[in-house]
Structures are given as structure tokens and as C-alpha cells.
């Protein structure tokens, strides 16, 4: 495997273990002196090795011995982690004899042997000589460019080329910058080259300059190239002075003789933010018509550059039609026509390419050299992962894609590799992924930030770097779920397997399991481990029929078996898995939780969503590290929509879990236990770290107590409250001067005799949903000045006849959802109101016969959705012809009307 990839894994392993080691020493104040000293020495040695790895990463050819040494470092880091966790396990069950593999009296000897092995390898490594060269970068550039740069065979770029040419030609007499951003292999360079070679660009620009700004080039290197290409003389002194080179370049561009001349400059393949930050000072911002186009995989660089003179074009994968056209063009070079017997396997291969031109071209060319038989093509499809490896026929794809991975800092490499755990075409929820990273220990604490906030930053950086893709966006622009490109997944599966990061079992007998397996992802039916797996840290199953948990998994930190058809809580979990930090039994049929749950003292996340659990034992109060407690389900068989969310009875002293950030959905009342539920609600004010709170079955008389508790939750971001029954009012107007000022999401379900005034002061509020509120008072005036409100839903929430949206109100609202407003007969939208609205939903408002007055002023409205409304959809299409798309549902039947 590529030494850069191997070194990255080892570097990540060492960094990860150093974090665990430092935390262990800090936490365990009562360690024996000799153990404490040995661990300190171990940390010093690991840091020395970490520096050597970083140094070797800057060398293009680290030598033949490097891979072997680095793998030994990785294995040693894993072994040190094992020792630390075994020690922690012994502390969790001191009444039992320590495991025979690592008896307690041999712990010090294990650590000392680890030190000796590391010292030996370090001495051996010091004799290795490195050769510094930049040739590899040009090789990578050649691999990247060669298959894509032939403009005669490029497809699907006509529209983006036209867009960029139009942008370039517009005269503004100032510097304009366009970032062209996308994952590796999408054809960024090809697109920009088509713009650069456009006849219109050649005609209108006096000077065109193309510079490749690869990772190997510094600011000085690029400046020298720019100055030379503009025909300026470089003195010996200037050749080593960045400031002087900038002055030379700026003076040339501002030359009086050239003031009316236009310039287009391409910086291709930019990797380093600091390079552009330094370069941009060399160009005059005003008085010259200069266009700079920058191609980069690093969306984070583009997003960091703000201003009205900076634009970003995000390049997209090819559409299925264009992908098929390109593939057939490459695979069947004679007539570009696919034989009928190859159509099915051809579609399967194209699905793996997922619109990526690099993959389509490389695989197409490879198949064009093979016999056009179904068996040959199916063999390639089934062995695609192995062919992508460094020794495979399609290794060029791996080289291009892996460059982005190698560029990651150590702490993000593990986070990215973690996506190999999840099945292909199975998007993972954003919050689930971040919580798993935290449970694994990948997320590094930052002062003043929660681990969840830091983890979200990690995820957004991986998305910005075009390594992880957002599959579905939430109303606030954040991804609901994420995934990776199919070919990228095959690359990281290969890395994860070879570097013993994760073992994935997808079918047949699990032949690739070894005693050193550290993470296990089961994506097959009926899995039972018969061999010893003493080092497994994480176990995942994805809807398999049978699972056996035993002492095999004594070091397990993560157990995620959601969707498994369990009927009872596995007793082995609380008896054997004492180091668990993350437990998800979501979407299983378990009905109760044993009191032995108290044994899981390391547990941070307990996910019992969509189970049949309705009560959590008081044993949960001993889980002092618990951060997220999710116990609820959506009962779609409920007779009333009001009762769909089913919560759980919490212990009355639930407020003792002071690290809780998520608590949902807790029942606020239990029949015959009035004093119990009141004490529980009043005690919630101790949960000052809560970010998300869900409460159901709130009695009218408990509203004031809940308001008092909420007022003492300064970090609350999401609040959901449902009344005891549909006819029981919510009394939530008792909020004092202390309000949840950071609240972003508010869900209220139940009658409101008056609208809670404190809501109008929540300037961070982005979403509010009012259901069954039956307000006589119009809620619109109380909400219209909220500066960041993006989504508003009113479901059976208002009994009045008119809703009026005034000019310049709701400045950020994008989604307006009006349902079951039975008396509503008129909607008025003044000119200048709802200026950002993109989606309007109107459902079962039977007295609303006329089209909302002023709807034609909503120029950004993209979608109008109607459910069982009296309007004739065909007539409506003519009245609101400016809306691109209308969906009309009548008794479950959908009609779609799109703009011509």
C-alpha cells in the first residue's frame, strides 16, 4: 500500500493513543508510582515517534524500510491501547481475577516491553535515509489530468462552461475570483480548461495565464511562475522574496500602458489556504478587469473567502444520461453502442461510478481492452475493490482519490475511515455519526465547546473537503444524513481492511476475522463468532437475523445493533461489556431495561428510540457520564395523531444526570403519582447542560414548573412539549426574565389559551411548530419579527379567518406549512413579505377557496404543495404560473404541475 496512506494510519493511531494515555494518567490519580512513571516514559517515546512520522510525511520517497516500520508502530499503538483498556476493565470489576491474557501483576512488564520494542524500532528507523523529491506530485497531476483533458470526448460540461464564460466576460473593472470546487475526479480542471480555451475568452482577454498550484508548490514558487508568465524580469534577490515578487506583479498589472487590458488567471489544483491568502495581495482589487479561476478539492478554502467579488461554483457529478453516454463512448470505442446482453451489468458498473468522470473513463477504457462478454464485465464489477488497490488494474483511480485522504490531518483520518463501517447506499444520520466518533474517542476537546460541537466541525470540514457528501439537508442547511461516493467507499474499505481499522463482513463465512480485529461491521444474515476476538472495540450489525454477544467483546466501547429483531435486552451486555460508551438498541422489540444497567458506568449514549421500552429503571442514575438518553417511539397505529409520540417514565431523580445533553421524550405525568411527576419536573432545572429536551403528557398545572426549569437551561437548543391530552391546555406563559435564549427549535403540541410572549424574544429561533394550539389570537404578529426563523408550521393552531403577512416581515422564512386551519378563508401576502419563501404547504383548509392574495410577489417560491384543497389544480396552475412546481394531493392521488 501507498506509504503515505500507511503513514497516515500509523500517525492517527499514535495521536489517538496519546490522547487516551494522557486522559488515563490525568484521571487515575492513585496509580502506583512505577506504573505512572512507565506510562509517562511511554508518552515521551510515542511523541518522539509521532514527530518522526510527521517528518517522513514530507518526504516523497521514505525508503524501502518505511512501510514495515510504520506498520510496527501502528501495531504497537494498538497494543498500548489494549493495555490501557484492560487496566480500565480491571477497575470496573475488581472483584474478579484479571484476565489470564494480561494478569494484573504483568501489567508493568507489558508496558516495559512496549517501551523496549518502540525504542528498538526507533533506533532502527533512525538509520533510514529519506530522499526528498517532488516528482510524485507531477505524477499525481499527470494521473489526474491524462484521462480527462481531451476536450473532444468531454460530455456534460456545456452548461457550466457557458455559465463560467458569461461570468468571466462581464466587465466590472475590478478583481473577480471564482472557485471551482468538487471532489477528486469530477473534472474541475477539464471544465476550467474549456473556459480557458473558449474563443470568447481568447477574444476578450489580453493575457491568459495558467499555473498549477499543487501541494508541492509554495507561495514563492507560484509567484515566480506568475511573474515569468507575465514576461517580467526576476532578479536574483526577487527570486527569494515573496513581498518583492508581489510588488513586481502588481506594478506590471497597473502599468499605465496596460490599464485597459483584461486578464484571466487560472490557479489549478489549490491545496493550501495560506498560499491563496498570501497570493491575493499581489493583484489590484480595483481599476483592473482581472478574473482569477481557482480549482480545488478544498471547499473549506473557498468558503473561507468572503465578499461580493468571490463566487463559488460547485461542480456536480454527471447525470445518469451523460454518464451512460461517456461510459459507452469509452467502453465501445467503435460505435459507442452497448450490446443488449451487457446492458444490465453496464448499469451496475455505472451505479458504482456514481457520475464520477474519472471512474467512468478509467473503467470504460479498461473494459474496452477486454472481451465484451458478460462474464468478463461481471468479474470486473465483483472485483472492483481489489482492482482499485495499488497493485490493481484501476490503481490510477485510487491514486487520485487517496490524495485527498492523505491531505487530512491525523484527527480527521480516523473520522473519515469510520464511514467504511456503514453499508453502501445506506446514509448515516449526522448526529449518530458524530456521537459514534465521540464514543470512539476521536473528537478532541476544545475549551468552551462541547464534544458534539467539535464533532460537528469535523464533519463539516470533511464535507467541505469533498470527502463526505451531504445526502439530505435539513431546513437549517445542515445535513440530516451523510455518505461517501461509491468509489471512495471502496478505497476506504481497502484501507480500513489492510490497516486493521475495521473488518466488514458482507456475505459467506467471515474468513477475514483475526484475533487483532478492532472494529466489526456485520452486513450479512445469521452471524455468530466462533473464534476469539479479544480486541474488538466496536460492533455493528445492520438488520441481521441472529447475534450472539459473549465474553469475546470484553473491551467493547461501541455496540450498535439497531434493527436487530431482539425481543429481550441481552443480559450479556450489562454482565460483560463494562467499557461500553455507546449502546444503540434502536428499532428492536425490547420492552424493558434491567437494573443491572448500572454496571455500564462508562456509558455516554443510550439510544432506545423505536423500541417498546416505556420505563427506565432508577439504575440509570448511576451512569454519571451519560450525555444522551433517547427513549421514545412513534406509534403510527395510534387512534389519534396527537398521541403518536410515546415517551417513557423517568426516575424522579433524573436531574442527577448532570452531564445530560439530550433527554427525550420524558413523561411528565403518571396516573396516581402527582407528587412524583411534580418533583421530577422541578428537578429538571439541574440539567443545565441540556441541549435537547422532549416532554410529553404535561398537565396544565405543571406548566409553570416546567417554565421555571426551562429558564435555568442556558444551553437549550431544542424544546418539544406536548400536553396530557388534546383537550388539556399548555400553560407556558410563566417564563421569568430567564429564558432559553439560544433556543433554535420549538415544538408545542396542545391547546394554548394565549400565545407565550417569551417566544417573541427568541432571536435564535429557526423552526417553530404549533400543533392543536387552537389559538383564538393570531400568532403571526408575535412571530413575524424573529430574525432567523426559517420554518413555521401551524397545524390546527389558529381558529381565525385570516392570516396576513405584512411587508418586510419574516425576513428569513423559507418554509410555511399551514394545515387544518378550519376557519381560515383568506391569506394576504403584502408586497415585500416572505421574500425568502421557497416552499408553501397548504393542507385541509377547506374554507380557503381563493389563491393567497399576493402569492405572485413571492419570486423565490419553488414549490407549492396542496393537500385536499378545494381549488382546481389546473386552474390554479394558470393563476400561479411563476411557481416552478405544484404538487396537488386529492384523496391520496398526486398530480404534479411543472413550469413550462
C-alpha positions, 0 to 999 in steps of 0.5 A: 500500500501507498506509504503515505496512506500507511503513514497516515494510519500509523500517525492517527493511531499514535495521536489517538493513543496519546490522547487516551494515555494522557486522559488515563494518567490525568484521571487515575490519580492513585496509580502506583508510582512505577506504573505512572512513571512507565506510562509517562516514559511511554508518552515521551517515546510515542511523541518522539515517534509521532514527530518522526512520522510527521517528518517522513510525511514530507518526504516523497520517497521514505525508503524501502524500510518505511512501510514495515516500520510504520506498520510496527508502530501502528501495531504497537499503538494498538497494543498500548491501547489494549493495555490501557483498556484492560487496566480500565476493565480491571477497575470496573470489576475488581472483584474478579481475577484479571484476565489470564491474557494480561494478569494484573501483576504483568501489567508493568512488564507489558508496558516495559516491553512496549517501551523496549520494542518502540525504542528498538524500532526507533533506533532502527528507523533512525538509520533510514535515509529519506530522499526528498523529491517532488516528482510524485506530485507531477505524477499525481497531476499527470494521473489526474489530468491524462484521462480527462483533458481531451476536450473532444470526448468531454460530455456534460460540461456545456452548461457550466462552461457557458455559465463560467464564460458569461461570468468571466466576460462581464466587465466590472473593472475590478478583481473577480475570483471564482472557485471551482470546487468538487471532489477528486475526479469530477473534472474541475480542471477539464471544465476550467480548461474549456473556459480557458480555451473558449474563443470568447475568452481568447477574444476578450482577454489580453493575457491568459495565464495558467499555473498549477498550484499543487501541494508541492508548490509554495507561495514563492514558487507560484509567484515566480511562475506568475511573474515569468508568465507575465514576461517580467524580469526576476532578479536574483534577490526577487527570486527569494522574496515573496513581498518583492515578487508581489510588488513586481506583479502588481506594478506590471498589472497597473502599468499605465500602458496596460490599464485597459487590458483584461486578464484571466488567471487560472490557479489549478489544483489549490491545496493550501489556504495560506498560499491563496491568502498570501497570493491575493495581495499581489493583484489590484482589487480595483481599476483592473478587469482581472478574473482569477479561476481557482480549482480545488478539492478544498471547499473549506478554502473557498468558503473561507473567502468572503465578499461580493467579488468571490463566487463559488461554483460547485461542480456536480457529478454527471447525470445518469444520461451523460454518464451512460453516454461517456461510459459507452463512448469509452467502453465501445470505442467503435460505435459507442453502442452497448450490446443488449446482453451487457446492458444490465451489468453496464448499469451496475458498473455505472451505479458504482461510478456514481457520475464520477468522470474519472471512474467512468473513463478509467473503467470504460477504457479498461473494459474496452481492452477486454472481451465484451462478454458478460462474464468478463464485465461481471468479474470486473464489477465483483472485483472492483475493490481489489482492482482499485488497490495499488497493485490493481488494474484501476490503481490510477483511480485510487491514486487520485482519490487517496490524495485527498485522504492523505491531505487530512490531518491525523484527527480527521483520518480516523473520522473519515475511515469510520464511514467504511463501517456503514453499508453502501447506499445506506446514509448515516444520520449526522448526529449518530455519526458524530456521537459514534466518533465521540464514543470512539474517542476521536473528537478532541476537546476544545475549551468552551465547546462541547464534544458534539460541537467539535464533532460537528466541525469535523464533519463539516470540514470533511464535507467541505473537503469533498470527502463526505457528501451531504445526502439530505439537508435539513431546513437549517442547511445542515445535513440530516444524513451523510455518505461517501461516493461509491468509489471512495467507499471502496478505497476506504474499505481497502484501507480500513481492511489492510490497516486493521481499522475495521473488518466488514463482513458482507456475505459467506463465512467471515474468513477475514476475522483475526484475533487483532480485529478492532472494529466489526461491521456485520452486513450479512444474515445469521452471524455468530463468532466462533473464534476469539476476538479479544480486541474488538472495540466496536460492533455493528450489525445492520438488520441481521437475523441472529447475534450472539454477544459473549465474553469475546467483546470484553473491551467493547466501547461501541455496540450498535445493533439497531434493527436487530429483531431482539425481543429481550435486552441481552443480559450479556451486555450489562454482565460483560461489556463494562467499557461500553460508551455507546449502546444503540438498541434502536428499532428492536422489540425490547420492552424493558431495561434491567437494573443491572444497567448500572454496571455500564458506568462508562456509558455516554449514549443510550439510544432506545428510540423505536423500541417498546421500552416505556420505563427506565429503571432508577439504575440509570442514575448511576451512569454519571457520564451519560450525555444522551438518553433517547427513549421514545417511539412513534406509534403510527397505529395510534387512534389519534395523531396527537398521541403518536409520540410515546415517551417513557417514565423517568426516575424522579431523580433524573436531574442527577444526570448532570452531564445530560445533553439530550433527554427525550421524550420524558413523561411528565405525568403518571396516573396516581403519582402527582407528587412524583411527576411534580418533583421530577419536573422541578428537578429538571432545572439541574440539567443545565447542560441540556441541549435537547429536551422532549416532554410529553403528557404535561398537565396544565398545572405543571406548566409553570414548573416546567417554565421555571426549569426551562429558564435555568437551561442556558444551553437549550437548543431544542424544546418539544412539549406536548400536553396530557391530552388534546383537550388539556391546555399548555400553560407556558406563559410563566417564563421569568426574565430567564429564558432559553435564549439560544433556543433554535427549535420549538415544538408545542403540541396542545391547546394554548389559551394565549400565545407565550410572549417569551417566544417573541424574544427568541432571536435564535429561533429557526423552526417553530411548530404549533400543533392543536394550539387552537389559538383564538389570537393570531400568532403571526404578529408575535412571530413575524419579527424573529430574525432567523426563523426559517420554518413555521408550521401551524397545524390546527393552531389558529381558529381565525379567518385570516392570516396576513403577512405584512411587508418586510416581515419574516425576513428569513422564512423559507418554509410555511406549512399551514394545515387544518386551519378550519376557519381560515378563508383568506391569506394576504401576502403584502408586497415585500413579505416572505421574500425568502419563501421557497416552499408553501404547504397548504393542507385541509383548509377547506374554507380557503377557496381563493389563491393567497392574495399576493402569492405572485410577489413571492419570486423565490417560491419553488414549490407549492404543495396542496393537500385536499384543497378545494381549488382546481389544480389546473386552474390554479396552475394558470393563476400561479404560473411563476411557481416552478412546481405544484404538487396537488394531493386529492384523496391520496392521488398526486398530480404534479404541475411543472413550469413550462 
